[in-house]
């Protein structure tokens, strides 16, 4: 399954399960990751996550962490 297909599957699950569900929360994380990193990187991370049993999370670069702003990168968790 491609990263785009995984992304679409997660977004559909978020819509189906609705506000407050774990799927909705993860769908929002993926959308934020897409805004931060762009399609190519997020889709690659989704493929890696699918193959390793991990998920995508949001993190802070060393400079972002110091100012305690919003997350500024996507990571595998």
KOLDREN-445182 format. One record per residue (C-alpha): residue number from 1; x, y, z. Coordinates in steps of 0.02 Angstrom, whole numbers. Each point is the difference from the previous one (the first is absolute). Last residue first. Layout:
N
<num->NUM | c1->X | c2->Y | c3->Z>
...
END
This chain:
77
<num->77 | c1->342 | c2->348 | c3->862>
<num->76 | c1->54 | c2->52 | c3->-173>
<num->75 | c1->31 | c2->186 | c3->-19>
<num->74 | c1->-82 | c2->152 | c3->-80>
<num->73 | c1->77 | c2->172 | c3->32>
<num->72 | c1->-39 | c2->174 | c3->67>
<num->71 | c1->-105 | c2->-28 | c3->154>
<num->70 | c1->-82 | c2->160 | c3->63>
<num->69 | c1->108 | c2->117 | c3->103>
<num->68 | c1->102 | c2->-45 | c3->153>
<num->67 | c1->139 | c2->125 | c3->-43>
<num->66 | c1->139 | c2->-122 | c3->40>
<num->65 | c1->-91 | c2->-145 | c3->-81>
<num->64 | c1->-6 | c2->88 | c3->-168>
<num->63 | c1->190 | c2->17 | c3->-7>
<num->62 | c1->32 | c2->-183 | c3->39>
<num->61 | c1->-134 | c2->-55 | c3->-122>
<num->60 | c1->-166 | c2->-36 | c3->80>
<num->59 | c1->-113 | c2->-147 | c3->-28>
<num->58 | c1->-162 | c2->-58 | c3->-78>
<num->57 | c1->-44 | c2->-183 | c3->-11>
<num->56 | c1->-13 | c2->-128 | c3->-139>
<num->55 | c1->-39 | c2->-177 | c3->49>
<num->54 | c1->101 | c2->-160 | c3->20>
<num->53 | c1->-31 | c2->-180 | c3->-50>
<num->52 | c1->161 | c2->-9 | c3->-100>
<num->51 | c1->-68 | c2->-19 | c3->-177>
<num->50 | c1->-149 | c2->116 | c3->25>
<num->49 | c1->110 | c2->131 | c3->83>
<num->48 | c1->125 | c2->-7 | c3->-142>
<num->47 | c1->-139 | c2->22 | c3->-129>
<num->46 | c1->-73 | c2->143 | c3->102>
<num->45 | c1->172 | c2->81 | c3->13>
<num->44 | c1->18 | c2->-5 | c3->-189>
<num->43 | c1->-173 | c2->77 | c3->-21>
<num->42 | c1->45 | c2->135 | c3->126>
<num->41 | c1->163 | c2->42 | c3->-90>
<num->40 | c1->-76 | c2->11 | c3->-174>
<num->39 | c1->-157 | c2->91 | c3->52>
<num->38 | c1->75 | c2->149 | c3->89>
<num->37 | c1->92 | c2->12 | c3->166>
<num->36 | c1->-95 | c2->122 | c3->110>
<num->35 | c1->-169 | c2->5 | c3->-87>
<num->34 | c1->0 | c2->-189 | c3->-25>
<num->33 | c1->50 | c2->-26 | c3->181>
<num->32 | c1->-149 | c2->106 | c3->52>
<num->31 | c1->-116 | c2->-108 | c3->-106>
<num->30 | c1->77 | c2->-159 | c3->71>
<num->29 | c1->-24 | c2->62 | c3->178>
<num->28 | c1->-181 | c2->45 | c3->-40>
<num->27 | c1->-32 | c2->-175 | c3->-69>
<num->26 | c1->79 | c2->-72 | c3->158>
<num->25 | c1->-124 | c2->96 | c3->110>
<num->24 | c1->-147 | c2->-52 | c3->-109>
<num->23 | c1->56 | c2->-182 | c3->5>
<num->22 | c1->16 | c2->8 | c3->189>
<num->21 | c1->-180 | c2->59 | c3->8>
<num->20 | c1->-52 | c2->168 | c3->72>
<num->19 | c1->-84 | c2->65 | c3->-157>
<num->18 | c1->-54 | c2->-132 | c3->-122>
<num->17 | c1->24 | c2->-185 | c3->-31>
<num->16 | c1->-41 | c2->9 | c3->-187>
<num->15 | c1->92 | c2->163 | c3->-32>
<num->14 | c1->157 | c2->-58 | c3->89>
<num->13 | c1->-9 | c2->-169 | c3->-86>
<num->12 | c1->-10 | c2->89 | c3->-168>
<num->11 | c1->153 | c2->104 | c3->45>
<num->10 | c1->97 | c2->-154 | c3->50>
<num->9 | c1->-42 | c2->-91 | c3->-162>
<num->8 | c1->48 | c2->154 | c3->-102>
<num->7 | c1->169 | c2->11 | c3->87>
<num->6 | c1->31 | c2->-186 | c3->-25>
<num->5 | c1->-45 | c2->15 | c3->-185>
<num->4 | c1->115 | c2->150 | c3->-19>
<num->3 | c1->142 | c2->-93 | c3->87>
<num->2 | c1->-19 | c2->-143 | c3->-122>
<num->1 | c1->-67 | c2->-171 | c3->45>
END
